[in-house]
Amino acid sequence: MAEEKESGLEELLIEIEEILEQMEDKEISLESSFLLYEEGMKKLKLCNNKIDQVEKKMLVITGQGELEEF
């Protein structure tokens, strides 16, 4: 699935939830479940990357009241 725009973290989590719901279907073929699993793992990796970016940008207030990069 090619994405036209970069999805936000919330959108990615919703898409992962939808993938999980599809995988829970008892009628899904083994091949389809593997494809969904692969897609879900790609989306999880994107989520992890986004969270890492946010963590790096977070600011922490030091004891002197100064702001430092996290």
C-alpha positions, 0 to 999 in steps of 0.5 A: 500500500503506497501512502500519498502523505505521511500519516500521523501517529494517531492515524497509524495506530487506527490503521494497525487496529483495523489490521488486527481486526482483519487478522482476527477474522476466522475466514482469512487465508493464511496468505492474507494474514501474512500480508496483513502482518507484514503491513502491520509491522511496517506501520509499527516501525513508523510509529516507533520512528515517530515516537523516537522523533518526539522523544528527541524533541522533548524538552526537560526543565533542569533544576535551574529552570533551564530547558534542555533537549531530552 
